[in-house]
């Protein structure tokens, strides 16, 4: 299992001047957000979306 880390992020993205978009399982997203915060990436450069199961109300 490969864990996400700030060091891995640095090997993929050489500059924190990028805009970051990510989605995935909650633990993965928490790891990425933690790494971006440690790298002092401004919040306005961080975008993510959470997908979770939803019950459909009024289903026939």
N, C-alpha and C positions, 0 to 999 in steps of 0.2 A: 504494500500500500504506500502510495506517495502522498505525503502530507504537504499542504500548501504552506509556504513560508515567505517571509520578506526576501530571503535570499533567492528563492525560486522566482519570485516576481522580478527582482533585479536582473536575473538572467534572461527573462523574456522581454521586459520593457526597460530600456536603458534610461529613461527619463520620466520623472513624475509629472512632467508637463503635459501628459496625455489626459484624455477624458476616458474614464473607466466605466464600462457597462458590464454587468454580470447578473446571472441568475443561476439557480440550482438548488440543491438541498440546503436546508437551513445551516447545518454545520459548515458546509463548504463556503456559503456566503459570509458567515461569521468570521471564518478564517481569513478570507480575502479582505473584508472590511477592517479587521484588526491589523493586517499587514499594511493596508493603505493608510490607516491612522498612524501607525508607527513611522511610516515614511513621510508623514506630515502632508499628505495630499489634501488639498482644500476640499471641503464638502461639496462645493459646486461642480467639482470634476468627477464626482462619484454618483453613479446612477445604477439602481438595481430594481428588480421586480421579483416579488414573491408569488409563487404559484402554489396553491394548496387545494385539496379536494373540497368540493362544495356540494351540498345536497340540493337537488333541484326541487323547489317548492311548488306544490300544485301539479306535480307530474300526474298524467292521466294513464 
